[in-house]
Amino acid sequence: DLEKEQLKSLKKIAKRFENGLPLKDLAQIMEILNLCAEKMNEQEAFTEPLCELIKLCGLPFQKKKFSDEISYSTVVSKFIAQLGYLMRVPSSEVRIQICKCVISFYNTEPPRKLLTGYQPTSANYRIQMAELGGLAETLVLSLAVVESQLTEKLWVLKALQHLSSSGVNCRLMLKAQAASRLCLYLNGDDPSGQLVFRSSEILWNLVENTSKEEVCNQLSSLECVHTLKEVFEDLLMHGFRHYDRQLRNDLLVFATLLAENPAAPMIESGFAKLLIALATFTEVKIPSPLVKGLKLTRCYEDFEMKKLLFHVIGVLSKDPRAVQLLSENDVMPALLYYVKPNQKPGFYEWSAAQYEELQLHAIAILASVAPLLIDKYLSCQANTLLLVFLEWCIGQGSSHSLHWHNTRGSTEAEQRSLCKLLSSTIIYSVTKNIHMYKIYSLIDILKYALNKSKEKEEAILLEIQADILFILSAVCKNDLLRKELFSYEGVDILIPFIQMDPKKLCSGLGHNFLLLSALDCLWSCVLGCYIAEDYFLEKQGIFLLLDLLAVKKKNLCNIILGILVEFCDNPKTTSHISTWRGEKDQTAASLLIQLWRQEELDLGIKRDRYGRIVDMKRPITSSFQKQQEVIPLPANCPSFAIMEISENIRAKLYSLLCKLGFENLPGLSAKDRVTLAIIQHYIDFKVGEVWSEICAELKEEFKPIASDEEALKVISEASEDIGRMVAALQTEVLESQHHQEIQEEEKIYKKIKAIHKQREMLNKSWENFLTRTSNYEALKKAKRLQEKSIEASRPKLKTQNEAVYSTDIKGLGTTV
């Protein structure tokens, strides 16, 4: 009779707590649940009361005080964890009831009745305690117990679907290998289709709430990939409902994530081949047994699948092992199918909007695939197709909105994508001597984009211009004939870019990149062709480059100086450089010397306050070089002194000043001439640096013999002598300047002194005048002096018949 009494007691407990379990009694309830689970192995009669008690666990717990939630948190988390452990009980009713209980945690409706003196716990309390107790991990592990029971498995998945909305639970589930376990169950028998639906939902939550890489790693086994492929194929061929197509696309997203993982056996399983065949079967009319009988409709889900398949091709192109598959399945002709205008809007496959979107996707994918399949790309005459389509886009550009992302039908998006594609393949095409580029067409496209950007500057138009400039650079580089074709129209189009307002470089739209592209185009398309160079000089291009150099932008100086050095091979260039004048009548020589001083400041080279050499042994060595330890290098490896030449602009500045000549440079101050003395001996100092490195390396490896040591000493002293000589010359320049300043100061002082003396004389004259007008005696005295002076001025010897004239004016009462 003991078991009957126990069953009666269980019914009383269930009746007593039908409105919810108090937090203070959960420890005892947990013991009762464990005892019932043990009794069930002997008596099935305990199944029903156990289920009733578990059902009560789904109700909100009851608390007396607000602090009870925190006080009993450890007990509650253990209690909920124990619910998960009860999944070991070999009873379908119990397992399903546990899953229902977990699902009820997410029911936010307040209980209708409450225990007297109690209040329900907060809505999220049980969810938090479930996270704390690790319930999600336990339920994942319980999938192995219910593997052969479809109904129980579906209930467990439903519970996990709710639990996976939390990042904490998702991490716990991943710890129990949830991703691989769920994937392996995907192809189980399930007429309702819930198995695939719920598993894919949980996988989505795992990807969104945890590490995507960890999920992919768990799915990357051969068994998982095979299972995913089988389920995807089944939905593809036999799924005709809207719901089936959505599931198919979800699985395709997981396949894409796996394709991004090099460890996933996408190729070995045949999944990659199937996806590539699916992506191309409507464009390439070559029957494939993998997609036999498959037809796509114009519904949204099929359109989404097509876009996802294009994306998969882009992902697979990053895997070197997939290149052969891409080549064999005619990916290149399939993608090039979209490099043409849509002549029939709304034609039988896709609507006009869908076709345009697929077109953009195809062109974007071509940019990553074409360099891998360059032979296929060229055999399909792809460059010609791209240029023809680009010209069509330009022709249509005037009738479309610039805001392509807001208004369907714009061609700017296609233009940008085509330019990106051409710029990504141009290098490979040129190296294979493919002569199919229309220089004038590219220049016309550039003119179009430039004119459009004058109306309204947008990042997309700046990108198009930069890409076209890059394409022209690649096409004309090292080809004199193409440079001649570029010369006149090309230089005319380059001038506006070089005249760009420097304030725009910080706008963030891409002007900086555009200007660099224009300078690169100038270097590749103009330099080396005398026709183009002369025309550039006629258009005052050197003046524009020097104006740009005067802005002193760090990222521009190097390339501009390089262009100027190359231009100096043309004998007409130096006169243009010498003629240029900047702000405040600054000369080119003065600008170059200023840039040298700034570069030395950046390199940490020590100079005194007048700019003179301080370190006679290593006068032009940077602070970074001085910090480097002596490292013996092979003869074919450049040392720090040599590498440093290419890492700053001093060598280019020296080359330019050599072209201009170091004598009689106009517009230089004494400080400039002090710096010029260093620049003039740059090569001598650089040779000294190299010898210094040689000496250090020799002493590091072994001791030189006496004669070699003497030779090295002489060389070292010679280098120091040059430093002293330059320092002496600098001092002489400064002293000469100081002497000149003193002379100028004396001249100014004499001039000031003369002015003061003149003023004193004027004041004295005025005072005398006032005295004569106010003092009659003074006036008479002045009159006598005047007469005496007149008489003294007459000649002493009088000639015969000489007329004598009186100097007095009768009636005059003044001596003025």
C-alpha positions in Angstrom: 0.0 0.0 0.0 3.0 2.3 0.2 3.0 3.1 -3.5 -0.7 4.0 -3.4 0.0 6.4 -0.6 2.9 7.9 -2.6 0.7 8.4 -5.6 -2.0 10.1 -3.4 0.6 12.3 -1.9 1.8 13.3 -5.4 -1.7 14.2 -6.5 -2.1 16.3 -3.3 1.2 18.2 -4.1 0.0 18.8 -7.7 -3.3 20.1 -6.4 -1.7 22.2 -3.8 0.7 24.0 -6.2 -1.5 24.1 -9.3 -0.9 27.8 -9.5 2.9 27.6 -9.4 5.8 26.2 -7.3 7.2 28.4 -4.5 10.9 29.1 -4.7 11.5 27.9 -1.2 10.0 24.4 -2.0 12.0 23.8 -5.2 14.7 21.8 -3.5 12.2 19.3 -2.1 10.3 19.2 -5.4 13.6 18.4 -7.2 14.1 15.4 -4.8 10.5 14.3 -5.5 11.1 14.5 -9.2 14.2 12.3 -9.0 12.4 9.8 -6.8 9.6 9.6 -9.3 12.0 9.1 -12.1 13.6 6.2 -10.2 10.2 4.7 -9.4 9.2 4.8 -13.1 11.7 2.0 -13.9 9.5 -0.3 -11.7 6.0 1.2 -11.8 4.5 3.0 -14.9 1.9 4.5 -12.6 4.3 7.2 -11.6 4.4 8.5 -15.2 1.2 10.6 -14.9 2.1 12.3 -11.6 5.6 13.0 -12.8 4.2 14.6 -15.9 1.8 16.7 -13.7 4.7 17.9 -11.6 6.8 18.8 -14.6 3.8 20.6 -16.0 3.8 22.7 -12.9 7.4 23.6 -13.5 6.2 25.4 -16.7 4.2 27.9 -14.6 5.9 31.0 -13.2 7.6 30.3 -9.8 6.1 32.0 -6.7 8.1 34.3 -4.5 7.3 36.0 -1.1 9.9 38.8 -1.2 11.5 40.7 -4.1 14.9 39.4 -2.9 13.9 35.8 -3.3 14.8 35.7 -7.0 18.5 36.4 -6.1 18.5 34.4 -2.9 17.2 31.2 -4.6 19.0 31.6 -7.9 21.4 28.7 -7.3 18.6 26.4 -6.3 16.4 27.4 -9.3 19.3 27.0 -11.8 20.0 23.5 -10.4 16.2 22.7 -10.5 15.9 23.7 -14.2 19.1 21.8 -15.0 17.6 18.7 -13.4 14.6 19.0 -15.7 17.1 18.5 -18.6 18.6 15.5 -16.9 15.1 13.9 -16.7 15.3 13.4 -20.5 17.1 10.2 -19.6 13.7 8.8 -18.4 12.6 6.2 -21.0 9.1 7.7 -21.4 7.8 9.6 -24.4 5.2 11.4 -22.3 7.8 12.7 -19.8 10.2 13.9 -22.5 7.5 15.7 -24.4 6.2 17.3 -21.2 9.8 18.5 -20.3 10.0 20.1 -23.8 6.6 21.7 -23.3 7.7 23.0 -19.9 10.8 24.6 -21.5 8.7 26.2 -24.2 6.3 27.6 -21.6 9.3 29.6 -20.2 8.9 31.9 -23.1 5.2 32.5 -22.4 4.9 36.0 -21.1 1.2 35.9 -20.0 0.8 36.4 -16.3 -0.8 33.5 -14.3 -4.6 33.8 -13.7 -4.4 32.7 -10.1 -1.8 33.1 -7.4 -0.9 31.4 -4.2 -2.0 33.4 -1.1 0.8 35.6 0.0 2.9 35.0 -3.1 3.8 36.8 -6.3 5.0 35.4 -9.6 8.7 35.8 -10.6 9.6 38.2 -13.4 8.9 37.1 -17.0 12.6 36.5 -17.9 13.6 34.9 -14.6 13.2 31.2 -15.7 15.0 32.0 -19.0 18.0 33.4 -17.1 18.0 30.5 -14.7 17.9 28.1 -17.7 21.0 29.8 -19.1 22.7 29.6 -15.7 21.9 25.9 -15.3 23.1 25.0 -18.8 19.7 23.5 -19.9 20.4 24.1 -23.6 23.6 22.0 -23.6 21.7 19.1 -21.8 18.9 19.2 -24.4 21.4 19.0 -27.3 23.0 16.0 -25.7 19.6 14.4 -25.2 19.1 14.4 -29.0 21.1 11.1 -29.0 18.5 9.6 -26.7 15.5 10.5 -28.9 17.3 10.0 -32.3 14.9 7.2 -33.4 11.7 8.8 -32.1 10.5 11.5 -34.5 7.8 13.0 -32.3 10.2 13.4 -29.3 12.9 14.7 -31.6 10.7 17.4 -33.0 9.6 18.5 -29.5 13.3 18.7 -28.5 14.1 20.8 -31.6 11.1 23.0 -30.8 12.5 23.6 -27.3 16.0 24.3 -28.7 14.5 26.7 -31.2 13.2 28.8 -28.3 16.4 28.5 -26.3 18.6 29.4 -29.3 17.3 33.0 -29.2 19.9 33.7 -26.5 23.6 34.1 -27.2 24.4 32.3 -23.9 22.4 29.3 -24.8 23.8 29.2 -28.4 27.3 29.1 -26.9 26.3 26.2 -24.7 24.7 24.4 -27.6 27.9 24.8 -29.7 29.8 23.4 -26.8 27.7 20.2 -27.2 28.4 20.1 -31.0 24.9 21.3 -31.8 25.6 22.3 -35.4 27.0 19.0 -36.5 24.3 17.0 -34.6 21.5 19.0 -36.1 22.9 18.8 -39.6 23.2 15.0 -39.5 19.5 14.8 -38.6 18.4 16.9 -41.6 17.7 14.1 -44.0 15.7 12.0 -41.5 12.2 10.7 -42.5 9.7 13.4 -41.7 6.5 13.8 -43.8 5.7 17.1 -42.0 8.9 18.9 -43.0 9.3 20.3 -39.5 12.7 18.5 -39.0 14.4 20.5 -41.7 12.6 23.7 -40.8 13.3 23.7 -37.1 16.9 22.5 -37.5 17.7 25.3 -40.1 16.1 27.9 -37.7 18.4 26.7 -34.9 21.4 26.8 -37.2 20.5 30.4 -38.2 20.4 31.4 -34.6 23.7 29.7 -33.9 25.3 31.7 -36.8 23.8 35.0 -35.7 24.5 34.6 -32.0 27.9 32.9 -31.9 31.1 32.6 -33.9 30.3 31.9 -37.5 33.7 30.2 -37.9 32.9 27.8 -35.1 29.6 26.8 -36.6 31.2 26.3 -40.0 34.0 24.2 -38.4 31.4 21.9 -36.9 29.5 21.6 -40.3 32.7 21.0 -42.2 32.8 17.2 -41.9 32.2 15.1 -45.0 29.1 13.5 -43.4 27.5 17.0 -42.7 28.3 18.3 -46.2 26.8 15.2 -47.8 23.7 15.5 -45.7 23.3 19.2 -46.5 23.8 18.4 -50.2 21.1 15.6 -50.1 18.5 17.8 -48.4 19.2 20.7 -50.7 18.8 18.5 -53.8 15.6 17.1 -52.5 14.1 20.5 -51.8 15.4 21.7 -55.2 13.8 19.0 -57.2 10.7 18.2 -55.2 10.0 21.4 -53.2 7.3 23.3 -55.0 5.8 25.2 -52.1 6.8 28.7 -51.1 7.9 27.3 -47.8 10.1 24.7 -49.5 11.8 27.3 -51.6 12.6 29.4 -48.6 14.1 26.4 -46.8 16.2 25.6 -49.9 17.6 29.1 -49.9 18.4 28.9 -46.2 20.4 25.8 -46.9 22.1 27.5 -49.8 23.3 30.2 -47.4 24.8 27.5 -45.1 26.5 26.0 -48.2 27.9 29.5 -49.0 29.3 29.8 -45.4 30.9 26.3 -45.8 32.4 27.3 -49.2 34.2 30.2 -47.3 35.9 27.6 -45.1 38.9 26.0 -46.9 38.6 22.9 -44.6 35.0 22.1 -45.8 35.0 19.2 -48.4 32.7 21.1 -50.8 34.6 19.8 -53.9 35.2 16.3 -52.6 31.4 15.9 -51.8 30.4 17.1 -55.3 28.4 20.0 -53.7 30.6 22.6 -55.4 30.0 21.1 -58.8 26.3 21.0 -58.2 26.1 24.7 -57.2 28.2 25.8 -60.2 26.0 23.8 -62.6 22.9 25.4 -61.0 24.4 28.9 -61.3 25.0 28.5 -65.1 22.4 26.1 -66.5 20.0 28.8 -67.7 22.6 30.8 -69.5 24.8 28.1 -71.0 22.6 25.7 -73.1 24.7 22.6 -72.3 22.6 19.9 -70.6 24.0 18.8 -67.2 22.7 15.6 -65.5 23.0 17.4 -62.2 20.1 19.8 -63.1 18.2 17.7 -65.5 14.5 18.6 -65.6 15.0 21.7 -63.3 13.2 24.9 -64.2 13.4 28.3 -62.5 10.4 30.6 -62.3 10.2 34.3 -61.9 9.2 34.1 -58.3 11.1 36.0 -55.6 12.7 32.8 -54.0 14.1 31.5 -57.3 15.5 35.0 -58.0 17.1 35.0 -54.6 18.6 31.6 -55.2 20.1 32.8 -58.5 21.8 35.7 -56.7 23.0 33.3 -54.0 24.5 31.0 -56.6 26.4 33.9 -58.2 27.7 34.7 -54.8 28.8 31.1 -54.3 30.8 31.3 -57.5 32.6 34.4 -56.1 33.4 32.5 -52.9 34.6 29.4 -54.7 36.9 31.5 -56.9 39.0 32.2 -53.8 39.8 28.4 -53.5 42.6 27.4 -56.0 41.1 23.9 -56.1 37.9 25.1 -57.5 39.4 26.8 -60.6 39.3 23.7 -62.7 35.6 23.2 -61.8 34.8 26.8 -62.8 36.6 26.4 -66.1 34.9 23.0 -67.0 31.4 24.3 -66.2 31.5 27.3 -68.6 31.2 29.9 -65.8 32.8 32.5 -67.9 30.3 32.4 -70.9 27.5 32.2 -68.3 28.6 35.4 -66.6 29.4 37.2 -69.8 25.8 36.5 -70.9 24.8 39.4 -68.8 27.3 41.8 -70.3 24.8 43.2 -72.7 21.8 45.6 -72.5 18.4 44.1 -71.7 16.8 44.5 -75.1 13.4 43.0 -74.0 12.3 44.4 -70.7 10.3 41.8 -68.8 11.4 38.9 -71.1 10.5 35.3 -70.4 13.1 34.6 -67.7 13.4 37.7 -65.5 11.8 41.1 -65.2 13.7 44.2 -66.1 14.5 45.0 -62.5 15.6 41.4 -61.8 17.8 41.3 -65.0 19.5 44.5 -64.0 20.3 43.3 -60.5 21.6 40.0 -61.8 23.6 41.9 -64.3 25.4 43.8 -61.5 26.0 40.6 -59.6 27.4 38.9 -62.7 29.8 41.8 -63.5 30.9 41.9 -59.9 31.6 38.1 -59.8 33.5 38.4 -63.1 36.0 40.8 -61.5 37.1 38.0 -59.1 36.7 35.1 -61.6 38.3 36.6 -64.8 41.9 36.8 -63.5 41.7 33.1 -62.6 40.3 32.1 -66.0 42.1 34.6 -68.2 42.4 32.3 -71.2 38.7 31.7 -71.2 38.1 35.4 -70.6 40.1 36.3 -73.7 38.7 33.5 -75.8 35.2 34.9 -75.2 36.3 38.3 -76.5 35.3 39.6 -73.1 37.1 43.0 -73.3 35.3 43.9 -76.5 32.0 42.9 -75.0 32.8 45.0 -71.9 33.8 48.1 -73.9 30.8 47.8 -76.2 28.5 47.5 -73.2 30.2 50.4 -71.5 29.8 52.6 -74.5 26.1 51.7 -74.6 25.8 52.6 -70.9 27.4 56.0 -71.7 24.9 56.5 -74.5 22.1 55.8 -72.1 23.5 57.8 -69.3 21.8 61.0 -70.2 18.3 59.5 -69.9 18.8 57.9 -66.5 19.0 59.1 -62.9 22.4 59.3 -61.3 21.0 57.9 -58.0 21.2 54.3 -59.3 20.7 52.9 -55.8 17.3 54.6 -55.5 16.0 54.5 -59.0 16.0 51.4 -61.2 17.3 51.9 -64.8 20.4 54.0 -64.1 23.5 52.9 -65.9 26.1 54.4 -63.4 26.1 51.2 -61.4 26.9 49.1 -64.5 29.5 51.6 -65.5 31.2 51.4 -62.2 31.1 47.6 -62.2 32.4 47.4 -65.7 35.3 49.7 -64.9 36.1 47.7 -61.9 36.1 44.5 -64.0 38.3 46.0 -66.7 40.7 47.3 -64.2 41.0 43.9 -62.6 41.7 42.1 -65.9 43.6 44.7 -67.8 47.1 43.8 -66.5 46.7 40.1 -67.5 45.3 41.1 -70.9 48.1 43.5 -71.7 50.8 41.0 -70.8 49.3 38.7 -73.4 49.5 41.4 -76.1 45.8 41.6 -76.6 45.3 44.6 -79.0 41.6 45.3 -78.6 41.4 48.4 -76.5 39.9 51.5 -77.9 41.9 54.4 -76.5 39.5 57.0 -77.8 36.5 55.1 -76.4 38.0 55.1 -73.0 38.8 58.8 -73.2 35.2 59.5 -74.2 34.0 57.6 -71.2 36.3 59.6 -69.0 35.0 62.8 -70.5 31.4 61.7 -69.9 32.1 60.9 -66.2 34.1 64.2 -65.8 31.2 66.2 -67.2 28.7 64.4 -65.0 30.8 65.1 -61.9 30.8 68.8 -62.7 27.1 68.8 -62.4 27.1 66.9 -59.1 30.1 65.2 -57.5 29.3 61.7 -56.3 31.6 58.9 -55.1 30.4 56.5 -57.8 31.5 58.9 -60.6 34.9 59.5 -59.0 35.3 55.7 -58.8 34.5 55.4 -62.5 37.0 58.1 -63.4 39.8 56.5 -61.3 39.2 53.1 -62.8 39.3 54.5 -66.4 42.5 56.3 -65.6 44.0 53.1 -64.3 42.9 51.2 -67.4 44.5 53.8 -69.6 47.7 53.6 -67.6 47.9 49.8 -68.0 47.0 50.0 -71.7 49.6 52.7 -72.6 52.4 51.7 -70.4 55.6 50.8 -72.3 53.7 51.1 -75.7 54.8 54.2 -77.7 52.1 53.8 -80.3 49.3 53.9 -77.7 50.9 56.9 -76.0 50.9 58.7 -79.3 47.2 57.9 -79.7 46.6 59.1 -76.2 48.7 62.3 -76.5 46.4 65.2 -77.5 43.0 64.2 -76.3 44.4 62.4 -73.3 46.5 65.4 -72.1 43.5 67.7 -72.5 41.4 65.4 -70.2 44.3 65.0 -67.7 44.7 68.7 -67.2 41.4 69.2 -65.2 42.4 66.5 -62.8 45.8 68.0 -62.1 44.1 71.4 -61.6 41.9 69.9 -58.9 41.3 72.2 -55.9 43.5 70.8 -53.0 40.7 71.4 -50.6 38.7 68.6 -52.2 41.4 66.0 -51.3 40.0 65.9 -47.7 36.3 65.7 -48.8 36.1 61.9 -48.3 34.5 61.3 -51.7 37.6 59.8 -53.3 39.3 62.9 -54.8 42.6 61.8 -53.3 42.5 58.5 -55.0 41.4 60.1 -58.2 44.3 62.5 -58.3 46.8 59.7 -57.6 45.2 57.8 -60.5 45.6 60.8 -62.8 49.2 61.3 -61.9 49.8 57.6 -62.5 48.1 57.9 -65.9 50.4 60.9 -66.6 53.4 58.9 -65.8 52.3 55.9 -67.9 50.7 57.6 -70.9 52.7 60.8 -71.4 56.2 60.2 -70.2 58.5 58.7 -72.8 56.5 60.1 -75.8 57.9 63.4 -77.0 54.7 64.3 -78.8 52.7 63.9 -75.6 55.4 65.5 -73.4 55.6 68.6 -75.7 51.9 69.0 -75.7 51.7 68.7 -71.9 54.4 71.4 -71.7 52.4 73.6 -74.1 49.4 73.3 -71.8 51.5 74.6 -68.9 51.4 71.1 -67.3 54.7 71.6 -65.4 53.3 74.8 -63.8 50.3 72.8 -62.6 52.5 70.0 -61.2 54.6 72.6 -59.3 51.4 74.2 -58.0 50.3 70.9 -56.7 53.8 70.2 -55.3 53.6 73.5 -53.4 50.6 72.2 -51.5 53.1 69.9 -49.8 50.8 66.8 -49.4 53.0 64.0 -48.2 51.4 61.3 -50.3 51.6 63.4 -53.5 55.1 64.8 -53.3 56.9 61.5 -54.1 55.0 60.8 -57.3 55.1 64.4 -58.5 58.8 64.7 -58.0 59.2 61.3 -59.8 57.2 62.7 -62.7 59.3 65.9 -62.8 62.6 64.0 -62.7 61.4 61.9 -65.7 60.2 65.0 -67.5 63.6 66.6 -67.2 64.9 64.2 -69.9 63.0 66.5 -72.2 65.3 69.6 -72.7 62.4 72.0 -72.7 61.3 71.1 -69.1 64.0 72.9 -67.1 63.1 76.3 -68.5 59.5 75.7 -67.5 60.6 74.8 -64.0 62.9 77.8 -63.7 60.1 80.1 -65.0 57.5 79.0 -62.4 56.6 81.3 -59.6 54.4 80.3 -56.7 52.9 82.3 -53.8 54.9 85.4 -52.8 57.0 85.0 -55.9 58.5 81.7 -54.7 60.8 80.0 -57.2 61.0 76.2 -57.9 64.5 76.0 -56.4 63.2 77.5 -53.1 60.3 75.1 -53.0 62.5 72.1 -53.6 64.9 73.2 -50.8 62.0 73.7 -48.4 60.8 70.2 -49.2 64.3 68.9 -48.4 64.3 70.6 -45.0 60.9 69.2 -44.2 62.1 65.7 -45.2 65.2 66.0 -43.0 63.0 67.1 -40.1 60.8 64.0 -40.6 63.8 61.8 -40.7 65.2 63.2 -37.5 68.5 64.5 -39.0 70.2 66.9 -36.6 71.1 70.4 -37.7 72.0 73.5 -35.7 69.6 76.5 -35.5 71.1 77.9 -38.7 70.7 74.7 -40.6 74.4 73.7 -40.6 75.8 70.2 -40.4 76.3 68.9 -36.8 77.6 65.4 -37.3 80.6 65.5 -39.7 80.9 61.8 -40.0 77.3 61.0 -40.9 75.8 64.3 -41.9 72.7 63.0 -43.8 72.0 59.8 -41.8 68.5 59.5 -40.3 67.8 58.8 -36.7 66.3 55.4 -37.7 69.5 54.4 -39.5 71.6 55.4 -36.5 69.5 53.1 -34.3 70.1 50.0 -36.5 72.6 47.5 -35.4 75.4 46.3 -37.7 74.1 43.3 -39.7 76.5 41.7 -42.2 74.7 41.2 -45.5 75.5 39.3 -48.7 76.8 41.4 -51.6 73.5 41.1 -53.5 71.5 42.5 -50.6 71.1 46.3 -50.4 72.1 47.8 -47.1 70.2 50.4 -45.0 72.1 53.3 -46.7 70.9 52.1 -50.2 67.4 51.1 -49.2 66.9 54.5 -47.6 67.3 56.2 -51.0 64.0 54.7 -52.2 62.1 55.4 -48.9 62.3 59.2 -49.0 62.2 62.0 -51.6 65.8 63.4 -51.1 67.3 61.5 -54.1 64.5 63.0 -56.4 65.1 66.5 -55.0 68.8 66.1 -55.6 68.2 65.0 -59.2 65.9 67.9 -60.0 68.3 70.5 -58.5 71.1 68.8 -60.6 69.0 69.5 -63.7 68.4 73.1 -62.7 72.1 73.6 -61.7 73.4 74.6 -58.3 74.8 78.0 -59.4 72.8 81.2 -59.8 69.5 79.8 -58.6 67.1 82.8 -58.2 65.0 83.6 -55.2 67.1 81.8 -52.5 67.6 83.1 -49.0 70.8 82.5 -47.0 69.1 79.7 -45.2 68.3 78.1 -48.6 71.9 78.4 -49.7 73.0 76.7 -46.5 70.7 73.8 -47.2 71.7 73.8 -50.9 75.4 73.2 -49.9 74.2 69.9 -48.3 72.1 68.9 -51.2 75.0 69.6 -53.6 77.1 67.0 -51.9 74.4 64.5 -51.3 76.1 61.8 -53.4 79.4 62.4 -51.6 77.7 62.0 -48.2 75.8 58.9 -49.4 79.1 57.3 -50.6 80.5 58.1 -47.2 77.5 56.3 -45.6 78.1 53.2 -47.6 81.8 53.1 -46.7 80.9 53.6 -43.1 78.7 50.5 -43.3 81.4 48.5 -45.0 83.9 49.4 -42.2 81.4 48.4 -39.6 80.6 45.1 -41.3 84.3 44.3 -41.8 85.1 45.0 -38.1 82.1 42.9 -37.1 83.3 39.9 -39.1 87.1 40.1 -38.8 90.0 42.5 -38.4 91.3 44.1 -41.6 95.0 43.9 -42.4 97.1 47.1 -41.8 97.0 48.3 -45.4 93.2 47.8 -45.7 92.7 49.5 -42.3 94.8 52.4 -43.5 92.8 52.6 -46.8 89.5 52.6 -44.8 90.8 55.3 -42.5 91.8 57.5 -45.5 88.3 57.0 -47.0 86.6 57.8 -43.7 88.7 60.9 -43.2 88.0 62.0 -46.8 84.3 61.7 -46.1 84.7 63.7 -42.9 86.7 66.3 -44.8 83.8 66.8 -47.2 81.5 67.3 -44.2 83.9 69.9 -42.7 84.3 71.6 -46.0 80.5 71.9 -46.4 80.2 73.2 -42.8 82.8 75.8 -43.6 81.1 76.8 -46.8 77.8 77.1 -44.8 79.5 79.3 -42.2 81.0 81.4 -45.0 77.5 81.8 -46.5 76.1 82.8 -43.1 79.0 85.3 -42.4 78.6 86.8 -45.9 74.9 87.1 -45.2 75.6 88.7 -41.8 78.1 91.1 -43.4 75.6 92.0 -46.1 72.9 92.6 -43.5 75.3 94.9 -41.5 76.1 96.9 -44.7 72.4 97.2 -45.5 71.8 98.3 -41.9 74.5 101.0 -42.2 73.0 102.2 -45.5 69.6 102.5 -43.9 71.1 104.2 -40.9 72.8 106.8 -43.1 69.6 107.4 -45.0 67.8 107.9 -41.7 70.5 110.3 -40.5 70.3 112.4 -43.7 66.5 112.6 -43.4 66.9 113.8 -39.8 69.5 116.4 -40.9 67.2 117.6 -43.6 64.4 118.0 -41.2 66.6 120.0 -38.8 67.6 122.4 -41.7 63.9 122.8 -42.6 63.0 123.6 -39.0 65.9 126.1 -38.7 64.9 127.8 -41.9 61.3 128.1 -40.7 62.5 129.5 -37.4 64.6 132.1 -39.2 61.6 133.1 -41.3 59.4 133.5 -38.3 62.2 135.6 -36.6 62.4 138.0 -39.6 58.7 138.5 -39.8 58.3 139.3 -36.1 61.6 141.2 -35.3 62.4 144.2 -37.4 66.1 144.4 -36.3 66.5 140.7 -37.4 64.9 141.6 -40.7 67.4 144.5 -41.3 70.3 142.3 -40.3 69.1 139.6 -42.8 68.8 142.3 -45.5 72.4 143.4 -44.9 73.6 139.8 -45.1 71.6 139.3 -48.3 73.1 142.4 -49.9 76.5 141.4 -48.8 76.1 137.9 -50.2 74.9 139.4 -53.5 77.8 141.7 -53.7 80.2 138.9 -52.9 78.7 136.9 -55.8 79.5 139.5 -58.4 82.7 139.2 -60.4 85.6 141.4 -59.2 86.9 142.3 -62.7 84.4 144.4 -64.6 84.5 144.4 -68.4 84.0 147.6 -70.4 80.5 148.6 -71.3 79.1 145.9 -69.0 75.6 146.5 -67.9 75.0 146.6 -64.1 71.6 145.5 -62.9 70.1 146.2 -59.5 68.9 143.3 -57.4 66.6 145.4 -55.3 62.9 145.6 -56.0 61.6 148.9 -55.0 59.0 149.0 -52.3 59.7 145.4 -51.2 59.6 144.9 -47.5 60.8 141.3 -47.2 64.0 139.3 -47.6 62.3 136.2 -49.1 
